[in-house]
C-alpha cells in the first residue's frame, strides 16, 4: 500500500434548471444572430464547439460538415453541459433522449425562420 494521498477532483457538477436556462438563452441569442447576420463574423468569434452547436440548432448541415461534426457528436458532447458528467453519460447510454428533447424545445422556442 502506498502512503500517497488520494487525488480529489472536487465535487461533480450537477447543472440545474437555471443553468440549462442560461445555456438555452445563450444558444437562442447566437442562433438568432446568425439568422440576422449570417455566419461570417460569428465563425471567427466563437470556438468551434459553439459554432457546431449553433449550426446544429439551425439545422445547418453544411457548417456541421465543414467542422466534421454531426448530430451525434454535438449531442453526445452537449449532454454533459446539460446534465453533468454522470447525467450526460447516462443520457448517452439511453440514446440521448433527454438531450434531444432539450434541443427540440430550444428549436421550438427559436421558431421557424420564415415566421
C-alpha positions as CSV (number, residue, x, y, z in Angstrom):
1,X,0.0,0.0,0.0
2,X,1.2,3.5,-0.8
3,X,1.0,6.4,1.6
4,X,0.3,8.7,-1.3
5,X,-2.8,10.9,-0.8
6,X,-5.8,10.2,-2.9
7,X,-6.4,12.8,-5.6
8,X,-9.7,14.6,-5.2
9,X,-11.2,16.1,-8.3
10,X,-13.8,18.0,-6.3
11,X,-17.5,17.7,-6.2
12,X,-19.1,16.7,-9.6
13,X,-21.1,19.5,-11.2
14,X,-24.8,18.9,-11.5
15,X,-26.3,21.6,-13.7
16,X,-29.7,22.9,-12.5
17,X,-32.7,24.0,-14.5
18,X,-31.4,27.6,-14.1
19,X,-28.1,26.5,-15.6
20,X,-29.9,25.0,-18.5
21,X,-32.0,28.2,-18.9
22,X,-28.7,30.2,-19.3
23,X,-27.5,27.7,-21.9
24,X,-30.8,27.9,-23.8
25,X,-30.8,31.7,-23.7
26,X,-27.2,31.9,-24.9
27,X,-27.9,29.5,-27.8
28,X,-31.1,31.2,-28.8
29,X,-29.3,34.6,-28.9
30,X,-26.4,33.1,-31.0
31,X,-28.8,31.3,-33.4
32,X,-30.8,34.5,-33.9
33,X,-27.6,36.5,-34.5
34,X,-26.6,34.0,-37.2
35,X,-30.1,34.2,-38.8
36,X,-29.8,38.0,-38.9
37,X,-26.1,38.5,-39.7
38,X,-25.0,35.2,-41.3
39,X,-22.1,33.1,-40.2
40,X,-19.2,35.3,-41.4
41,X,-18.3,37.2,-38.2
42,X,-19.6,34.6,-35.8
43,X,-17.5,31.7,-37.0
44,X,-14.3,33.6,-36.1
45,X,-15.7,35.0,-32.8
46,X,-16.9,31.7,-31.3
47,X,-15.0,28.5,-30.6
48,X,-15.6,25.6,-33.0
49,X,-17.7,23.8,-30.4
50,X,-20.1,26.7,-30.1
51,X,-20.3,27.1,-33.9
52,X,-21.1,23.4,-34.2
53,X,-23.9,23.5,-31.6
54,X,-25.4,26.7,-33.1
55,X,-25.2,25.0,-36.6
56,X,-27.0,22.0,-35.1
57,X,-29.7,24.2,-33.6
58,X,-30.1,25.9,-37.0
59,X,-30.0,22.5,-38.8
60,X,-27.1,23.8,-40.9
61,X,-25.7,20.6,-42.3
62,X,-23.1,22.5,-44.4
63,X,-21.4,24.1,-41.4
64,X,-21.5,20.9,-39.5
65,X,-19.8,19.0,-42.3
66,X,-17.1,21.7,-42.6
67,X,-16.4,21.2,-38.9
68,X,-16.5,17.4,-39.3
69,X,-19.4,17.3,-36.9
70,X,-22.8,15.7,-37.0
71,X,-25.9,15.4,-34.8
72,X,-24.4,12.5,-32.8
73,X,-21.1,14.3,-31.9
74,X,-22.8,17.5,-31.0
75,X,-25.4,15.9,-28.8
76,X,-23.1,13.5,-27.1
77,X,-20.8,16.3,-26.0
78,X,-23.6,18.7,-25.1
79,X,-25.3,16.1,-22.9
80,X,-22.6,16.7,-20.2
81,X,-23.2,20.5,-20.4
82,X,-26.9,19.9,-19.8
83,X,-26.8,17.2,-17.2
84,X,-23.3,17.0,-15.8
85,X,-20.7,14.3,-16.5
86,X,-22.6,11.4,-14.9
87,X,-26.0,12.5,-16.1
88,X,-24.7,13.1,-19.6
89,X,-23.1,9.7,-19.7
90,X,-26.4,8.1,-18.6
91,X,-28.3,10.1,-21.3
92,X,-25.7,8.9,-23.9
93,X,-26.4,5.3,-22.8
94,X,-30.1,5.8,-23.2
95,X,-29.7,7.2,-26.7
96,X,-29.6,10.9,-25.8
97,X,-33.3,11.1,-25.4
98,X,-33.2,13.9,-22.8
99,X,-30.7,15.9,-24.8
100,X,-32.7,15.6,-28.0
101,X,-35.8,16.7,-26.1
102,X,-34.0,19.7,-24.7
103,X,-32.8,20.7,-28.2
104,X,-36.3,20.1,-29.7
105,X,-37.7,22.6,-27.1
106,X,-34.9,25.0,-27.9
107,X,-35.7,24.8,-31.7
108,X,-39.4,25.3,-30.9
109,X,-38.6,28.5,-28.9
110,X,-36.4,29.7,-31.8
111,X,-39.2,29.3,-34.2
112,X,-39.3,28.8,-37.9
113,X,-37.0,31.3,-39.8
114,X,-39.9,32.1,-42.2
115,X,-42.1,33.3,-39.3
